[in-house]
Amino acid sequence: MGSEFVIMPLMIAAVFGIFYLYFSTRNKERLALIEKGADASIFVKGRQQAAPIWKVLILNLALLLMGIGLGSFIALLLETYTSINDGGIYPACIFTMAGLGLFAGFNMTKKLDKE
């Protein structure tokens, strides 16, 4: 009964710890570079060439949802027109097609970054 009162603060503390370590380490690295006399433009040099994050998210989300829909459709066709009546065909097709959709999104994102 009392385990849910322990798990939530631990999860929140873990997320806070990850963000704290990320930002404090990044700040220390930048301060060390500035102390050595490095130009501040090196912090934004890589971000100007990358595709905007919203384009990547929308592309991957759209392909993921299309893969899930196509997986459901293929599983329905397999169940209807074959002798496979096992319930495991639905998750197998859905996860396979969702994975293929994410892989296609990864490849399309690489092409988007090259442009």
DSSP file (Angstrom, degrees, kcal/mol; ACC not computed):
  #  RESIDUE AA STRUCTURE BP1 BP2  ACC     N-H-->O    O-->H-N    N-H-->O    O-->H-N    TCO  KAPPA ALPHA  PHI   PSI    X-CA   Y-CA   Z-CA
    1    1 A M              0   0    0      0, 0.0     3,-0.5     0, 0.0     4,-0.2   0.000 360.0 360.0 360.0 -38.1    0.0    0.0    0.0
    2    2 A G    >   +     0   0    0      1,-0.2     3,-0.6     2,-0.1     4,-0.5   0.478 360.0  87.8 -89.6  -0.5    2.8    2.4    0.8
    3    3 A S  T >> S+     0   0    0      1,-0.2     4,-2.2     2,-0.2     3,-1.0   0.832  81.4  59.2 -70.2 -30.4    5.0    1.6   -2.1
    4    4 A E  H 3> S+     0   0    0     -3,-0.5     4,-1.3     1,-0.3    -1,-0.2   0.775 100.6  57.3 -68.5 -23.4    3.3    4.2   -4.4
    5    5 A F  H <4 S+     0   0    0     -3,-0.6    -1,-0.3    -4,-0.2    -2,-0.2   0.665 112.5  41.0 -78.4 -15.2    4.2    6.9   -2.0
    6    6 A V  H <> S+     0   0    0     -3,-1.0     4,-1.4    -4,-0.5    -2,-0.2   0.780 110.1  56.0 -96.9 -35.2    7.9    5.9   -2.4
    7    7 A I  H  X S+     0   0    0     -4,-2.2     4,-2.5     2,-0.2     5,-0.2   0.918 102.7  53.2 -69.1 -45.2    8.0    5.3   -6.1
    8    8 A M  H  X S+     0   0    0     -4,-1.3     4,-2.5     1,-0.2     5,-0.2   0.931 109.9  46.1 -61.4 -48.5    6.7    8.7   -7.3
    9    9 A P  H  > S+     0   0    0      0, 0.0     4,-2.5     0, 0.0    -1,-0.2   0.876 112.9  52.2 -62.3 -33.3    9.3   10.8   -5.3
   10   10 A L  H  X S+     0   0    0     -4,-1.4     4,-2.1     2,-0.2    -2,-0.2   0.906 110.5  47.0 -66.9 -40.4   12.0    8.5   -6.5
   11   11 A M  H  X S+     0   0    0     -4,-2.5     4,-2.2     2,-0.2     5,-0.2   0.918 113.9  47.5 -66.1 -42.7   11.0    8.9  -10.1
   12   12 A I  H  X S+     0   0    0     -4,-2.5     4,-2.5     1,-0.2    -2,-0.2   0.906 112.3  49.9 -64.2 -41.5   10.7   12.7   -9.7
   13   13 A A  H  X S+     0   0    0     -4,-2.5     4,-2.6    -5,-0.2    -1,-0.2   0.874 109.5  51.7 -64.9 -37.2   14.2   12.8   -8.0
   14   14 A A  H  X S+     0   0    0     -4,-2.1     4,-2.2     2,-0.2    -2,-0.2   0.926 111.5  45.8 -66.0 -44.4   15.7   10.7  -10.8
   15   15 A V  H  X S+     0   0    0     -4,-2.2     4,-2.3     2,-0.2     5,-0.2   0.923 114.3  48.6 -64.6 -43.8   14.4   13.0  -13.5
   16   16 A F  H  X S+     0   0    0     -4,-2.5     4,-2.7     1,-0.2    -2,-0.2   0.913 110.8  51.5 -61.1 -42.6   15.5   16.1  -11.6
   17   17 A G  H  X S+     0   0    0     -4,-2.6     4,-2.6     2,-0.2     5,-0.2   0.892 109.0  50.0 -63.0 -40.6   18.9   14.5  -11.1
   18   18 A I  H  X S+     0   0    0     -4,-2.2     4,-2.2     2,-0.2    -1,-0.2   0.941 114.1  44.2 -63.8 -47.0   19.4   13.8  -14.8
   19   19 A F  H  X S+     0   0    0     -4,-2.3     4,-2.6     2,-0.2     5,-0.3   0.902 113.4  51.7 -64.4 -40.6   18.4   17.4  -15.7
   20   20 A Y  H  X S+     0   0    0     -4,-2.7     4,-2.5    -5,-0.2     5,-0.3   0.932 111.6  46.0 -62.4 -46.2   20.6   18.8  -13.0
   21   21 A L  H  X S+     0   0    0     -4,-2.6     4,-2.1     2,-0.2     5,-0.3   0.898 113.2  50.6 -64.0 -40.0   23.7   16.8  -14.1
   22   22 A Y  H  X S+     0   0    0     -4,-2.2     4,-2.1    -5,-0.2    -2,-0.2   0.956 116.1  39.2 -62.9 -51.0   23.1   17.7  -17.8
   23   23 A F  H  X S+     0   0    0     -4,-2.6     4,-2.2     2,-0.2    -2,-0.2   0.876 116.3  49.7 -72.3 -36.6   22.8   21.4  -17.2
   24   24 A S  H  X S+     0   0    0     -4,-2.5     4,-2.2    -5,-0.3    -1,-0.2   0.901 113.1  47.1 -69.4 -38.4   25.5   21.7  -14.6
   25   25 A T  H  X S+     0   0    0     -4,-2.1     4,-2.3    -5,-0.3    -2,-0.2   0.912 112.6  49.5 -66.7 -42.2   28.0   19.7  -16.7
   26   26 A R  H  X S+     0   0    0     -4,-2.1     4,-2.1    -5,-0.3    -2,-0.2   0.900 111.0  49.9 -63.2 -40.1   27.2   21.8  -19.8
   27   27 A N  H  X S+     0   0    0     -4,-2.2     4,-2.4     2,-0.2    -1,-0.2   0.915 110.7  49.3 -64.7 -43.0   27.6   25.0  -17.8
   28   28 A K  H  X S+     0   0    0     -4,-2.2     4,-2.2     1,-0.2    -2,-0.2   0.894 110.6  50.5 -64.4 -40.3   31.0   23.9  -16.5
   29   29 A E  H  X S+     0   0    0     -4,-2.3     4,-2.1     2,-0.2    -1,-0.2   0.918 111.9  47.2 -63.0 -43.8   32.2   22.9  -20.0
   30   30 A R  H  X S+     0   0    0     -4,-2.1     4,-2.4     1,-0.2    -2,-0.2   0.900 111.1  50.7 -67.2 -40.2   31.2   26.2  -21.4
   31   31 A L  H  X S+     0   0    0     -4,-2.4     4,-2.3     1,-0.2    -1,-0.2   0.897 109.9  51.0 -64.2 -38.8   32.8   28.2  -18.6
   32   32 A A  H  X S+     0   0    0     -4,-2.2     4,-1.4     2,-0.2    -2,-0.2   0.897 111.1  48.0 -65.6 -39.5   36.1   26.2  -19.0
   33   33 A L  H  <>S+     0   0    0     -4,-2.1     5,-2.5     2,-0.2     4,-0.4   0.895 111.9  49.4 -67.2 -38.9   36.1   27.0  -22.8
   34   34 A I  H ><5S+     0   0    0     -4,-2.4     3,-1.1     1,-0.2    -2,-0.2   0.889 107.9  54.1 -67.5 -38.2   35.4   30.7  -22.1
   35   35 A E  H 3<5S+     0   0    0     -4,-2.3    -1,-0.2     1,-0.3    -2,-0.2   0.829 105.7  53.6 -64.6 -31.1   38.2   30.8  -19.6
   36   36 A K  T 3<5S-     0   0    0     -4,-1.4    -1,-0.3    -5,-0.2    -2,-0.2   0.571 124.1-105.9 -79.4  -8.0   40.6   29.4  -22.2
   37   37 A G  T < 5 +     0   0    0     -3,-1.1    -3,-0.2    -4,-0.4    -2,-0.1   0.634  63.6 157.0  96.3  15.5   39.6   32.2  -24.6
   38   38 A A      < -     0   0    0     -5,-2.5    -1,-0.2    -6,-0.1     2,-0.1  -0.429  48.1-104.4 -72.7 149.6   37.4   30.2  -27.0
   39   39 A D    >   -     0   0    0      1,-0.1     3,-1.2    -2,-0.1     4,-0.1  -0.470  19.0-130.9 -74.3 145.0   34.8   32.2  -29.0
   40   40 A A  G >  S+     0   0    0      1,-0.2     3,-1.4    -2,-0.1     4,-0.3   0.619  97.0  79.7 -72.8 -12.3   31.2   31.8  -27.8
   41   41 A S  G >> S+     0   0    0      1,-0.3     3,-0.8     2,-0.2     4,-0.6   0.647  74.4  76.1 -71.8 -12.3   30.0   31.1  -31.4
   42   42 A I  G <4 S+     0   0    0     -3,-1.2     4,-0.4     1,-0.2    -1,-0.3   0.709  85.5  64.2 -70.5 -16.9   31.1   27.5  -31.1
   43   43 A F  G <4 S+     0   0    0     -3,-1.4    -1,-0.2     1,-0.2    -2,-0.2   0.751 112.7  30.9 -77.7 -23.4   28.1   26.7  -28.9
   44   44 A V  T <> S+     0   0    0     -3,-0.8     4,-0.9    -4,-0.3    -1,-0.2   0.344  92.4  95.7-114.1   4.6   25.6   27.5  -31.7
   45   45 A K  T  < S+     0   0    0     -4,-0.6     4,-0.4     1,-0.2     3,-0.4   0.906  88.2  43.1 -64.6 -43.2   27.7   26.4  -34.7
   46   46 A G  T  > S+     0   0    0     -4,-0.4     4,-0.7     1,-0.2     3,-0.4   0.746 107.3  60.9 -75.4 -24.1   26.3   22.9  -35.0
   47   47 A R  T  4 S+     0   0    0      1,-0.2    -1,-0.2     2,-0.2    -2,-0.2   0.727  92.0  64.8 -79.3 -21.2   22.7   23.9  -34.4
   48   48 A Q  T  < S+     0   0    0     -4,-0.9    -1,-0.2    -3,-0.4    -2,-0.1   0.805 104.4  45.4 -72.5 -27.1   22.4   26.1  -37.5
   49   49 A Q  T  4 S+     0   0    0     -4,-0.4    -1,-0.2    -3,-0.4    -2,-0.2   0.693  95.3  91.6 -89.3 -19.2   22.9   23.3  -39.9
   50   50 A A  S  < S-     0   0    0     -4,-0.7     3,-0.1     1,-0.1    63,-0.1  -0.371  84.7-102.9 -77.1 154.5   20.5   20.8  -38.3
   51   51 A A        -     0   0    0     58,-0.2    -1,-0.1     1,-0.1    62,-0.1  -0.421  49.7 -87.7 -70.5 149.9   16.8   20.6  -39.2
   52   52 A P    >>  -     0   0    0      0, 0.0     4,-1.5     0, 0.0     3,-0.7  -0.312  33.7-126.1 -60.1 143.3   14.3   22.2  -36.9
   53   53 A I  H 3> S+     0   0    0      1,-0.2     4,-2.5     2,-0.2     5,-0.2   0.813 106.5  60.1 -64.2 -31.2   13.3   19.8  -34.1
   54   54 A W  H 3> S+     0   0    0      1,-0.2     4,-2.2     2,-0.2    -1,-0.2   0.862 103.4  51.3 -68.3 -32.7    9.6   20.3  -34.8
   55   55 A K  H <> S+     0   0    0     -3,-0.7     4,-2.3     2,-0.2    -1,-0.2   0.912 111.4  47.3 -67.3 -41.0   10.0   18.9  -38.4
   56   56 A V  H  X S+     0   0    0     -4,-1.5     4,-2.5     2,-0.2     5,-0.2   0.919 113.4  48.0 -66.0 -43.8   11.8   15.9  -37.1
   57   57 A L  H  X S+     0   0    0     -4,-2.5     4,-2.6     2,-0.2     5,-0.2   0.919 113.4  46.4 -64.3 -44.2    9.2   15.2  -34.4
   58   58 A I  H  X S+     0   0    0     -4,-2.2     4,-2.5     2,-0.2     5,-0.2   0.910 113.4  49.7 -65.7 -41.3    6.2   15.6  -36.8
   59   59 A L  H  X S+     0   0    0     -4,-2.3     4,-2.2    -5,-0.2    -2,-0.2   0.944 115.1  42.5 -62.4 -48.5    7.9   13.4  -39.4
   60   60 A N  H  X S+     0   0    0     -4,-2.5     4,-2.2     1,-0.2    -2,-0.2   0.886 115.0  49.8 -68.2 -38.6    8.7   10.6  -37.0
   61   61 A L  H  X S+     0   0    0     -4,-2.6     4,-2.5    -5,-0.2     5,-0.2   0.910 111.2  49.4 -65.7 -41.5    5.3   10.8  -35.3
   62   62 A A  H  X S+     0   0    0     -4,-2.5     4,-2.3    -5,-0.2    -2,-0.2   0.925 113.5  45.4 -64.1 -44.3    3.5   10.7  -38.6
   63   63 A L  H  X S+     0   0    0     -4,-2.2     4,-2.1    -5,-0.2    -1,-0.2   0.857 111.8  53.0 -69.2 -33.4    5.4    7.7  -39.8
   64   64 A L  H  X S+     0   0    0     -4,-2.2     4,-2.2     2,-0.2    -2,-0.2   0.939 111.6  44.9 -64.1 -46.9    5.0    5.9  -36.5
   65   65 A L  H  X S+     0   0    0     -4,-2.5     4,-2.4     1,-0.2    -2,-0.2   0.874 112.7  51.2 -66.7 -37.2    1.2    6.3  -36.5
   66   66 A M  H  X S+     0   0    0     -4,-2.3     4,-2.6    -5,-0.2    -1,-0.2   0.887 109.9  50.9 -65.8 -37.2    1.1    5.3  -40.2
   67   67 A G  H  X S+     0   0    0     -4,-2.1     4,-2.4     2,-0.2    31,-0.3   0.893 109.7  49.6 -65.7 -39.7    3.1    2.2  -39.3
   68   68 A I  H  X S+     0   0    0     -4,-2.2     4,-2.2     2,-0.2    -2,-0.2   0.927 113.3  46.5 -64.5 -44.3    0.7    1.3  -36.4
   69   69 A G  H  X S+     0   0    0     -4,-2.4     4,-2.1     1,-0.2    -2,-0.2   0.914 113.8  47.5 -64.0 -42.5   -2.3    1.7  -38.7
   70   70 A L  H  X S+     0   0    0     -4,-2.6     4,-2.6     2,-0.2    -1,-0.2   0.875 110.7  52.6 -67.4 -36.6   -0.7   -0.3  -41.4
   71   71 A G  H  X S+     0   0    0     -4,-2.4     4,-2.3     2,-0.2    23,-0.2   0.902 109.4  48.7 -64.4 -41.3    0.3   -3.0  -38.9
   72   72 A S  H  X S+     0   0    0     -4,-2.2     4,-2.2     2,-0.2    -2,-0.2   0.904 112.6  48.8 -63.3 -41.0   -3.3   -3.3  -37.6
   73   73 A F  H  X S+     0   0    0     -4,-2.1     4,-2.3     2,-0.2    -2,-0.2   0.917 111.9  47.6 -66.0 -43.7   -4.6   -3.5  -41.2
   74   74 A I  H  X S+     0   0    0     -4,-2.6     4,-2.7     2,-0.2    -1,-0.2   0.900 111.5  51.2 -65.2 -39.9   -2.1   -6.2  -42.2
   75   75 A A  H  X S+     0   0    0     -4,-2.3     4,-2.4     2,-0.2    -1,-0.2   0.900 109.8  50.1 -64.0 -39.7   -2.9   -8.2  -39.0
   76   76 A L  H  X S+     0   0    0     -4,-2.2     4,-2.3     2,-0.2    -2,-0.2   0.918 111.7  48.0 -63.5 -43.3   -6.6   -8.0  -39.8
   77   77 A L  H  X S+     0   0    0     -4,-2.3     4,-2.7     2,-0.2    -2,-0.2   0.913 112.2  49.3 -63.4 -42.5   -6.0   -9.2  -43.3
   78   78 A L  H  X S+     0   0    0     -4,-2.7     4,-1.1     1,-0.2     6,-0.5   0.896 113.3  46.3 -64.1 -39.6   -3.8  -12.1  -42.1
   79   79 A E  H  < S+     0   0    0     -4,-2.4    -1,-0.2    -5,-0.2    -2,-0.2   0.872 117.2  43.9 -70.4 -35.8   -6.4  -13.1  -39.5
   80   80 A T  H  < S+     0   0    0     -4,-2.3    -2,-0.2    -5,-0.2    -3,-0.2   0.926 122.5  32.3 -75.6 -45.4   -9.3  -12.9  -42.0
   81   81 A Y  H  < S+     0   0    0     -4,-2.7     2,-0.2    -5,-0.2    -1,-0.2   0.396 116.0  52.5-101.6   3.4   -7.7  -14.6  -45.0
   82   82 A T  S  < S-     0   0    0     -4,-1.1     0, 0.0     2,-0.2     0, 0.0  -0.757  87.8-107.8-125.6 178.3   -5.4  -17.2  -43.4
   83   83 A S  S    S+     0   0    0     -2,-0.2     2,-0.8     2,-0.0    -4,-0.1   0.277  79.3 118.6 -90.3  12.8   -5.8  -19.9  -40.8
   84   84 A I        +     0   0    0     -6,-0.5    -2,-0.2     1,-0.1    -3,-0.0  -0.713  25.6 158.8 -80.8 110.7   -3.9  -17.8  -38.3
   85   85 A N        +     0   0    0     -2,-0.8     2,-0.2    -5,-0.0    -1,-0.1   0.137  29.9 124.1-116.4  17.0   -6.4  -17.2  -35.4
   86   86 A D    >   -     0   0    0      1,-0.1     3,-1.1     2,-0.0     4,-0.2  -0.546  62.3-136.3 -80.2 143.7   -3.8  -16.5  -32.7
   87   87 A G  T >  S+     0   0    0      1,-0.2     3,-0.7    -2,-0.2    -1,-0.1   0.593  95.3  76.6 -74.1 -10.0   -4.1  -13.2  -30.9
   88   88 A G  T 3> S+     0   0    0      1,-0.2     4,-1.5     2,-0.2    -1,-0.2   0.578  75.0  76.6 -78.5  -8.3   -0.3  -12.7  -31.1
   89   89 A I  H <> S+     0   0    0     -3,-1.1     4,-2.3     2,-0.2     5,-0.2   0.842  88.8  58.0 -71.4 -31.5   -0.5  -11.6  -34.7
   90   90 A Y  H <> S+     0   0    0     -3,-0.7     4,-2.6    -4,-0.2     5,-0.2   0.965 109.3  40.3 -66.0 -53.5   -1.8   -8.2  -33.9
   91   91 A P  H  > S+     0   0    0      0, 0.0     4,-2.7     0, 0.0     5,-0.3   0.891 115.3  54.0 -63.4 -35.1    1.1   -7.1  -31.6
   92   92 A A  H  X S+     0   0    0     -4,-1.5     4,-2.0     1,-0.2    -2,-0.2   0.945 113.7  40.1 -63.5 -47.3    3.7   -8.7  -33.9
   93   93 A C  H  X S+     0   0    0     -4,-2.3     4,-2.6     2,-0.2     5,-0.3   0.905 116.1  50.8 -68.1 -41.0    2.4   -6.8  -37.0
   94   94 A I  H  X S+     0   0    0     -4,-2.6     4,-2.4    -5,-0.2     5,-0.2   0.941 114.1  42.7 -64.0 -47.4    1.9   -3.5  -35.2
   95   95 A F  H  X S+     0   0    0     -4,-2.7     4,-2.2    -5,-0.2    -1,-0.2   0.876 114.6  51.3 -68.4 -35.9    5.4   -3.5  -33.6
   96   96 A T  H  X S+     0   0    0     -4,-2.0     4,-2.2    -5,-0.3    -2,-0.2   0.947 114.6  41.5 -64.9 -47.9    7.0   -4.6  -36.9
   97   97 A M  H  X S+     0   0    0     -4,-2.6     4,-2.2     2,-0.2    -2,-0.2   0.860 113.6  53.0 -71.0 -34.2    5.3   -2.0  -39.0
   98   98 A A  H  X S+     0   0    0     -4,-2.4     4,-2.3   -31,-0.3    -1,-0.2   0.902 110.2  49.3 -65.2 -39.6    5.9    0.7  -36.3
   99   99 A G  H  X S+     0   0    0     -4,-2.2     4,-2.3     2,-0.2    -2,-0.2   0.901 110.5  49.4 -64.6 -41.2    9.6   -0.1  -36.2
  100  100 A L  H  X S+     0   0    0     -4,-2.2     4,-2.3     2,-0.2    -2,-0.2   0.878 110.2  52.0 -64.8 -36.7    9.8    0.0  -40.0
  101  101 A G  H  X S+     0   0    0     -4,-2.2     4,-2.2     2,-0.2    -2,-0.2   0.907 110.6  47.1 -65.2 -41.5    8.0    3.4  -39.9
  102  102 A L  H  X S+     0   0    0     -4,-2.3     4,-2.2     2,-0.2    -2,-0.2   0.869 111.2  51.9 -67.8 -35.8   10.5    4.7  -37.3
  103  103 A F  H  X S+     0   0    0     -4,-2.3     4,-2.2     2,-0.2    -2,-0.2   0.913 110.1  48.4 -65.6 -41.7   13.4    3.4  -39.4
  104  104 A A  H  X S+     0   0    0     -4,-2.3     4,-2.4     1,-0.2    -2,-0.2   0.890 110.7  52.0 -63.6 -38.8   12.0    5.2  -42.5
  105  105 A G  H  X S+     0   0    0     -4,-2.2     4,-2.1     2,-0.2    -2,-0.2   0.878 107.3  52.4 -64.5 -37.6   11.7    8.3  -40.4
  106  106 A F  H  X S+     0   0    0     -4,-2.2     4,-1.9     2,-0.2    -2,-0.2   0.928 111.5  45.9 -62.3 -45.6   15.3    8.0  -39.3
  107  107 A N  H  X S+     0   0    0     -4,-2.2     4,-1.8     1,-0.2    -2,-0.2   0.886 113.0  49.5 -66.1 -38.3   16.4    7.8  -42.9
  108  108 A M  H  X S+     0   0    0     -4,-2.4     4,-2.0     1,-0.2    -1,-0.2   0.847 108.7  53.7 -69.3 -32.7   14.2   10.7  -44.0
  109  109 A T  H  X S+     0   0    0     -4,-2.1     4,-2.2     2,-0.2    -2,-0.2   0.882 105.9  52.7 -67.8 -38.0   15.6   12.8  -41.1
  110  110 A K  H  X S+     0   0    0     -4,-1.9     4,-1.3     1,-0.2    -2,-0.2   0.919 111.0  47.0 -62.3 -41.8   19.2   12.1  -42.3
  111  111 A K  H  X S+     0   0    0     -4,-1.8     4,-1.0     1,-0.2    -2,-0.2   0.868 110.5  53.1 -65.9 -36.0   18.2   13.3  -45.7
  112  112 A L  H  < S+     0   0    0     -4,-2.0     3,-0.3     1,-0.2    -2,-0.2   0.865 107.2  51.6 -67.4 -36.0   16.5   16.3  -44.2
  113  113 A D  H  < S+     0   0    0     -4,-2.2    -1,-0.2     1,-0.2    -2,-0.2   0.802 104.0  58.0 -69.8 -29.0   19.7   17.2  -42.3
  114  114 A K  H  <        0   0    0     -4,-1.3    -1,-0.2     1,-0.2    -2,-0.2   0.794 360.0 360.0 -71.3 -27.0   21.8   17.0  -45.5
  115  115 A E     <        0   0    0     -4,-1.0    -1,-0.2    -3,-0.3    -2,-0.2   0.486 360.0 360.0 -72.0 360.0   19.7   19.7  -47.2
